[in-house]
């Protein structure tokens, strides 16, 4: 009987082994009383550090009722319980032939990775008031974690970011201003650039540009195929020469792996100088008293106006023409100094003069001589003349000669254009305080002549002679004459000589002359070729070029010439700043126009420039093109049966490419037909 019972126990143990967990038992005197009959909840293989939930069934085969049943999972170095104490209660009592489980509360077991594959379970129970223990074993299928795959070593120094800079095409850099130049740094590689340091320089060139302290020269990162804007701040000297300068940008940076790199490139920046050098005019001449008596003093005051846009420094003012028997400086020097006069600013200057007892009555001229330097230390000099009326009653009036002068003249326009008429208004002033003049003849002459037209100025519908009956003392008479300027007159200031012949009331004859300066400018003449636009219709979204050549056919330079394209469309390369366009020069302009809607496209190429007189001139060349919607052929019904399915975007691209190819084919055909006709025409002429 005992042998049969042993065979049944072994058979039961073998029957309960599953594919992922199996048990071993060690008999300790009471092994046949109670043992592990079932267990579950294990994975097929357990890896190091993996937890698993263990549920057990205990079977009573003792022939009696067992009481106070506990199980204990022992720590054997490979497994230990995670969520419970050492003793786990199973049941108060267990009837013979009945099994019980702890499935309602599974035991969490942790595998440490040890080599022991048996989980040791101790069962404690009471039989006939005697506490007994039995030890059972569960075999665990364990597995080792796979070895981590070693990644092949990569040469990260080949991951080189490619940096390139660009500036806006229509950005103007003006002399005399602080400039913040926007520079776009683009990374055209598939690798990000990190810790970028940018160093600008002019590579040893002597340039009129000074970088400011606010210039930032670092960028944290630029992603692959990304871009960042960088501001370069600098000041341009007001006297900078108008030309293109080479700006070098040096880069130091790393890739995402920390490998260092450096590179450099050159940008071309064009400086425009609209400044004018310092030049002075004498304004608001004040005399106190208005007429000076011999032996007395007069205060001469005047405003010194800088009519240029650039400043003048170290300004020296000198009064010349002083005489012992005429006008002299009283208790001071005839020289004054001013440290600086900014462009457009003015200073008031005054001198106290003394008229000698022996001075003659009449107008006495004084020269105001100016010496100064501009910001580039170039020296300038100019002289202005003022007249001071003096009366000397101590000298017999019979000896005093009445003088006739032109105290003011105005040309309209101020800058006379060659080939056009202008009005010249003259004011004749009798400077004598007592004597009148009469029988006054005034005639105008010009010594200079042109090679083809003769005299530069000729009267219009009148002669060049004036006759005035009488001018009272200290009185003014105005006369006006219209003159014509010959077309081939050179651009410069011409001198007209006004000759006077007159008498006093006693019949004494006198002669005098005055000089009149007339600035002449040549009219501008900007010519263009025929506007080149496509001979066929344009399509929405498809760019086409508009271009032309332009020529300076005039005799003068066109200043600040700008060409741009305007219209109801988007345009690329639309702005082109030419700068100063000298006589006889030619250039080429091309822009790309992209229609945005169907219909009649209207546009203009606009030329703007300043003529030598500073007047803004605008010339427009209009064009129009018929714009059509681009239509695509619908796919045949069996298209998808013949070809594998594709995305909508790819289909659209195929048909769009076909449309563009058709347009290109049309353009080529037109070109070949014209070429063939020209060739046939040439053969006909040869025959």
Residue pairs with C-beta under 8 A, 6 or more apart in sequence:
5 32
9 32
9 35
9 61
12 37
13 23
13 25
13 35
16 23
16 37
16 38
16 39
17 23
18 40
19 44
20 42
20 43
20 44
20 45
20 141
21 39
21 40
21 42
21 138
21 139
21 140
21 141
22 138
22 139
22 141
23 36
23 39
23 136
23 137
23 138
23 139
24 118
24 136
24 137
24 138
24 139
25 31
25 35
25 36
25 136
25 137
26 135
26 136
26 137
27 134
28 133
28 134
28 135
29 132
29 134
30 62
30 127
30 132
30 133
30 134
31 134
32 61
32 62
33 60
33 61
33 62
33 66
33 125
33 127
33 132
33 134
34 58
34 59
34 60
34 61
34 62
34 66
34 69
34 94
34 123
34 125
34 134
35 58
35 59
35 61
35 123
35 134
35 136
36 56
36 57
36 58
36 59
36 121
36 123
36 136
36 138
37 57
37 58
37 59
37 99
38 56
38 57
38 99
38 101
39 54
39 55
39 56
39 57
39 138
40 55
41 52
41 53
41 54
41 55
41 106
42 52
42 54
42 140
42 141
43 50
43 52
44 141
45 141
45 142
45 143
46 52
46 111
46 140
46 141
46 142
46 143
47 111
47 142
47 143
47 144
47 145
48 111
48 112
48 113
48 144
48 145
49 110
49 111
49 112
49 113
50 110
50 111
51 82
51 108
51 109
51 110
51 111
52 108
52 109
52 111
53 106
53 107
53 108
53 109
54 73
54 106
54 107
54 108
54 109
54 119
54 138
55 101
55 102
55 103
55 106
55 107
56 71
56 101
56 102
56 107
56 121
57 99
57 100
57 101
57 103
58 69
58 71
58 90
58 94
58 99
58 100
58 101
58 123
59 98
59 99
60 66
60 94
60 95
60 96
60 97
60 98
60 99
61 96
61 97
62 96
62 127
63 96
64 96
64 127
64 128
65 93
65 94
65 95
65 96
66 93
66 94
66 125
66 126
66 127
67 92
67 93
67 94
67 125
67 126
67 127
68 92
68 93
68 124
68 125
68 126
68 131
69 89
69 90
69 91
69 92
69 93
69 94
69 100
69 123
69 124
69 125
70 87
70 88
70 89
70 90
70 123
70 124
70 125
71 87
71 88
71 90
71 102
71 121
71 122
71 123
71 124
72 86
72 87
72 88
72 121
72 122
72 124
73 79
73 80
73 81
73 86
73 88
73 107
73 109
73 119
73 120
73 121
74 120
74 121
74 122
76 114
76 116
76 118
76 119
76 120
77 112
77 114
77 116
78 111
78 112
78 113
78 114
78 115
78 116
78 117
78 119
78 140
78 142
79 109
79 110
79 111
79 112
79 114
79 116
79 119
79 140
80 109
80 110
80 112
81 107
81 108
81 109
81 110
82 108
82 109
82 110
83 107
83 108
84 107
84 108
87 124
88 102
88 107
90 100
90 102
91 100
94 100
94 125
109 119
111 140
111 142
113 142
117 139
117 140
117 141
117 142
118 137
118 138
118 139
118 140
119 137
119 138
119 139
119 140
120 135
120 137
121 135
121 136
121 137
121 138
122 133
122 134
122 135
122 136
123 133
123 134
123 135
123 136
124 131
124 132
124 133
125 131
125 132
125 133
125 134
126 132
156 255
156 257
156 259
157 259
159 191
159 255
159 256
159 257
159 259
160 189
160 191
160 255
160 261
161 187
161 189
161 191
161 192
161 193
161 222
161 224
161 253
161 255
161 261
162 187
162 188
162 189
163 185
163 186
163 187
163 188
163 193
163 196
163 222
163 251
163 253
163 263
164 185
164 186
164 188
164 265
165 183
165 184
165 185
165 186
165 230
165 249
165 265
165 267
166 183
166 184
166 186
167 181
167 182
167 183
167 184
167 267
167 269
168 182
169 573
169 575
170 574
170 575
170 577
171 181
171 182
172 272
172 577
173 179
173 181
173 236
173 269
173 270
173 271
173 272
174 236
174 271
174 272
174 273
174 274
175 208
175 236
175 237
175 238
175 239
175 240
175 242
175 271
175 272
175 273
175 274
175 275
176 236
176 237
176 238
176 240
176 273
176 275
176 309
176 310
177 235
177 236
178 212
178 233
178 234
178 235
179 233
179 234
179 235
179 236
180 231
180 232
180 233
181 231
181 232
181 233
181 234
181 269
182 229
182 230
182 231
183 229
183 230
183 231
183 232
183 249
183 267
184 227
184 228
184 229
184 230
185 196
185 198
185 219
185 222
185 227
185 228
185 229
185 230
186 222
186 226
186 227
187 193
187 222
187 223
187 224
187 225
187 226
187 227
188 225
189 224
189 225
190 224
190 225
191 224
191 255
191 256
192 221
192 222
192 223
192 224
192 226
192 255
192 256
193 221
193 222
193 253
193 254
193 255
194 220
194 221
194 253
194 254
194 255
194 256
194 258
195 218
195 220
195 221
195 253
195 254
196 218
196 219
196 220
196 221
196 222
196 251
196 252
196 253
197 217
197 218
197 251
197 252
197 253
198 217
198 218
198 219
198 230
198 249
198 250
198 251
199 217
199 249
199 250
199 251
199 252
200 211
200 215
200 217
200 232
200 247
200 248
200 249
200 250
201 247
201 248
201 250
202 209
202 245
202 246
202 247
202 248
203 246
203 248
203 266
205 245
205 246
207 245
208 236
208 237
208 239
208 240
208 241
208 271
209 234
209 235
209 236
209 237
209 240
209 245
209 271
210 234
210 235
210 237
211 232
211 233
211 234
212 233
212 234
212 235
214 233
215 231
215 232
215 233
215 234
216 230
216 231
219 228
219 230
222 228
236 271
237 375
237 376
238 273
238 275
238 309
238 310
238 311
238 375
239 273
239 275
239 277
239 310
239 374
239 375
239 376
239 378
240 271
240 273
241 271
241 273
242 271
242 272
242 273
242 579
242 580
243 270
243 271
244 268
244 269
244 270
244 271
245 268
245 269
245 270
245 271
246 266
246 267
246 268
247 266
247 267
247 268
247 269
248 264
248 265
248 266
248 267
249 264
249 265
249 266
249 267
250 262
250 263
250 264
251 261
251 262
251 263
251 264
252 260
252 261
252 262
253 260
253 261
253 262
254 260
254 261
255 261
270 577
270 579
272 560
272 577
272 579
274 309
274 560
275 308
275 309
275 310
275 343
276 308
276 309
276 310
276 343
277 308
277 310
277 374
277 378
277 380
278 306
278 308
278 310
278 311
278 312
278 341
278 343
278 372
278 374
278 380
279 306
279 307
279 308
279 380
279 382
280 304
280 305
280 306
280 307
280 312
280 370
280 382
280 384
281 305
281 307
281 384
282 302
282 303
282 304
282 305
282 368
282 384
282 386
283 302
283 303
283 305
283 346
284 301
284 302
284 303
285 300
285 301
285 302
285 386
286 299
286 300
286 301
286 302
287 298
287 299
287 300
287 301
287 388
287 389
288 298
288 299
288 301
289 298
290 389
291 389
291 390
291 391
291 433
292 298
292 353
292 355
292 388
292 389
292 390
292 391
293 355
293 390
293 391
293 392
293 393
294 355
294 356
294 357
294 358
294 359
294 361
294 390
294 391
294 392
294 393
294 394
294 395
295 355
295 356
295 357
296 354
296 355
297 330
297 352
297 353
297 354
297 355
298 327
298 352
298 353
298 355
298 388
299 350
299 351
299 352
299 353
300 350
300 351
300 352
300 353
300 366
300 386
300 388
301 348
301 349
301 350
301 351
302 348
302 349
302 350
302 368
302 386
303 346
303 347
303 348
303 349
304 315
304 317
304 338
304 341
304 346
304 347
304 348
304 349
304 370
305 345
305 346
306 312
306 341
306 342
306 343
306 344
306 345
306 346
307 344
308 343
309 343
309 344
310 343
310 374
310 375
311 340
311 341
311 342
311 343
311 345
311 374
311 375
312 340
312 341
312 372
312 373
312 374
312 380
313 339
313 340
313 372
313 373
313 374
313 375
314 337
314 339
314 340
314 372
314 373
315 337
315 338
315 339
315 340
315 341
315 370
315 371
315 372
316 335
316 336
316 337
316 370
316 371
316 372
317 335
317 336
317 337
317 338
317 349
317 368
317 369
317 370
318 334
318 335
318 368
318 369
318 370
318 371
319 329
319 334
319 335
319 351
319 366
319 367
319 368
319 369
320 334
320 366
320 367
320 368
320 369
320 383
321 327
321 364
321 365
321 366
321 367
322 328
322 329
322 334
322 353
322 366
323 356
324 356
325 356
325 358
325 359
326 355
326 356
326 359
326 364
327 353
327 354
327 355
327 356
327 359
327 364
327 366
327 388
327 390
328 353
328 354
328 356
329 351
329 352
329 353
329 354
330 352
330 353
330 354
331 352
332 351
332 352
334 351
336 349
338 347
341 347
341 372
353 366
353 388
355 390
355 392
357 392
357 394
358 392
359 390
359 392
360 390
360 392
360 395
360 400
361 390
361 391
361 392
361 395
361 400
361 432
361 433
362 389
362 390
362 400
362 401
362 403
362 431
362 432
363 387
363 388
363 389
363 390
363 403
363 405
363 431
364 387
364 388
364 389
364 390
365 385
365 386
365 387
365 388
366 385
366 386
366 387
366 388
367 383
367 384
367 385
368 383
368 384
368 385
368 386
369 381
369 382
369 383
370 380
370 381
370 382
370 383
370 384
371 379
371 380
371 381
372 379
372 380
373 379
373 380
374 380
387 405
387 407
389 431
389 433
391 433
392 400
397 434
397 435
400 432
400 434
400 435
401 432
401 510
402 430
402 431
402 432
402 435
402 436
402 437
402 473
402 504
402 510
403 430
403 431
403 432
403 512
404 428
404 429
404 430
404 431
404 437
404 440
404 471
404 500
404 502
404 510
404 512
405 428
405 429
405 431
405 512
405 514
406 426
406 427
406 428
406 429
406 498
406 514
406 516
407 427
407 428
407 429
407 476
408 426
408 427
409 424
409 425
409 426
409 427
409 516
410 424
410 425
411 422
411 423
411 424
411 425
411 518
412 422
412 423
412 424
412 425
413 422
413 613
414 519
414 613
415 519
415 520
415 521
415 612
415 613
416 422
416 485
416 518
416 519
416 520
416 521
417 485
417 520
417 521
417 522
417 523
418 485
418 486
418 487
418 488
418 489
418 491
418 520
418 521
418 522
418 523
419 485
419 486
419 487
419 523
420 484
420 485
420 523
421 460
421 482
421 483
421 484
421 485
422 482
422 483
422 485
422 518
423 480
423 481
423 482
423 483
424 480
424 481
424 482
424 483
424 496
424 516
424 518
425 478
425 479
425 480
426 442
426 466
426 478
426 479
426 480
426 481
426 498
426 516
427 476
427 477
427 478
428 440
428 442
428 468
428 471
428 476
428 477
428 478
428 479
429 475
429 476
430 436
430 437
430 471
430 472
430 473
430 474
430 475
430 476
431 474
432 473
432 474
433 473
433 474
434 473
435 473
435 504
435 505
436 470
436 471
436 472
436 473
436 504
436 505
437 470
437 471
437 502
437 503
437 504
437 510
438 469
438 470
438 471
438 502
438 503
438 504
438 505
439 469
439 502
439 503
440 466
440 467
440 468
440 469
440 470
440 471
440 500
440 501
440 502
441 465
441 466
441 467
441 500
441 501
441 502
442 465
442 466
442 467
442 468
442 479
442 498
442 499
442 500
442 501
443 464
443 465
443 466
443 498
443 499
444 457
444 464
444 465
444 481
444 496
444 497
444 498
444 499
444 516
445 464
445 496
445 497
445 499
446 455
446 456
446 457
446 494
446 495
446 496
446 497
447 495
447 497
448 456
448 494
448 495
449 455
449 456
450 456
450 486
450 488
450 489
450 490
451 488
452 488
453 486
453 487
453 488
453 489
454 486
455 486
456 485
456 486
456 489
456 494
456 520
457 483
457 484
457 485
457 486
457 494
457 496
457 518
458 483
458 484
458 486
459 481
459 482
459 483
459 484
460 482
460 483
460 484
461 482
462 481
462 482
464 481
466 479
466 481
468 477
468 479
471 477
485 520
489 520
489 522
490 520
490 522
491 520
491 521
491 522
491 555
491 556
491 612
492 519
492 520
493 517
493 518
493 519
493 520
494 517
494 518
494 519
494 520
495 515
495 516
495 517
495 518
496 515
496 516
496 517
496 518
497 513
497 514
497 515
497 516
498 513
498 514
498 515
498 516
499 511
499 512
499 513
500 510
500 511
500 512
500 513
500 514
501 509
501 510
501 511
502 509
502 510
503 509
503 510
504 510
521 556
521 611
521 612
521 613
522 554
522 555
522 556
522 612
523 554
523 611
524 552
524 554
524 556
524 558
524 609
524 611
524 612
524 617
525 552
525 553
525 554
526 550
526 551
526 552
526 553
526 554
526 558
526 581
526 607
526 609
526 617
526 619
527 550
527 551
527 553
528 548
528 549
528 550
528 551
528 607
528 619
528 621
529 548
529 549
529 550
530 548
531 546
531 547
531 548
531 605
531 621
531 623
532 545
532 546
532 547
532 548
533 544
533 545
533 546
533 623
533 625
534 544
534 545
534 625
534 667
535 670
536 663
536 666
536 667
536 670
537 625
537 626
537 627
537 628
538 544
538 593
538 595
538 601
538 625
538 626
538 627
538 628
539 595
539 627
539 628
539 629
539 630
539 659
539 663
540 595
540 596
540 597
540 598
540 627
540 628
540 629
540 630
541 594
541 595
541 596
541 630
542 594
542 595
542 630
542 660
542 663
543 572
543 592
543 593
543 594
544 592
544 593
544 625
545 590
545 591
545 592
545 593
546 565
546 590
546 591
546 592
546 593
546 603
546 605
546 623
547 588
547 589
547 590
547 591
548 588
548 589
548 605
548 621
549 586
549 587
549 588
549 589
550 563
550 586
550 587
550 588
550 589
550 607
551 585
551 586
552 558
552 581
552 582
552 583
552 584
552 585
552 586
554 583
555 583
556 583
556 611
556 612
557 580
557 581
557 582
557 583
557 612
558 580
558 581
558 609
558 610
558 611
558 617
559 580
559 609
559 610
559 611
559 612
560 579
560 580
560 608
560 609
560 610
561 577
561 578
561 579
561 580
561 581
561 607
561 608
561 609
562 575
562 576
562 577
562 578
562 607
562 608
562 609
563 575
563 576
563 578
563 589
563 605
563 606
563 607
564 574
564 575
564 576
564 605
564 606
565 571
565 574
565 591
565 593
565 603
565 604
565 605
565 606
566 603
566 604
566 606
567 593
567 601
567 602
567 603
567 604
568 596
568 597
568 601
568 602
568 603
569 593
569 594
569 595
569 596
569 601
569 603
570 593
570 594
570 596
571 591
571 592
571 593
571 594
572 591
572 592
572 594
573 590
573 591
573 592
574 591
576 589
578 587
581 587
581 609
589 605
591 605
593 601
593 603
593 625
595 601
595 625
595 627
597 627
598 627
598 628
598 629
599 626
599 627
600 624
600 625
600 626
600 627
601 624
601 625
601 626
601 627
602 622
602 623
602 624
603 622
603 623
603 624
603 625
604 620
604 621
604 622
604 623
605 620
605 621
605 623
606 618
606 619
606 620
606 621
607 618
607 619
607 620
607 621
608 616
608 617
608 618
608 619
609 616
609 617
610 616
610 617
611 617
630 656
630 659
632 652
632 655
632 656
632 658
632 659
633 655
633 658
635 651
